[in-house]
Amino acid sequence: MNAENSSKDPLHGLTLENIITRLVESYGWEELGNRIRINCFTSNPSIQSSLKFLRKTPWARTKVEDFYKYSLRHNRLKK
């Protein structure tokens, strides 16, 4: 895989922690929980508890990554 292909992936070089942090900064926990209906965002949310859950739950991680990409496409993330 060359550098040109990898740079087209909006998640390239980002950690899951970076993704969650940017989403929380842009939306807040309450709005994030409304948009992505998973308990780690609605029940006593924190970065660490979300990371723990998302790392062992592939379907939930995919939802978060897809929402992050959606937010990038629609310029909804704070710089």
Secondary structure, DSSP 4 states (H G I P E B T S, - for coil): --HHHHTT-TTTT--HHHHHHHHHHHHHHHHHHHHS--HHHHSS--HHHHHHHHHT-HHHHHHHHHHHHHHHHTT-S--
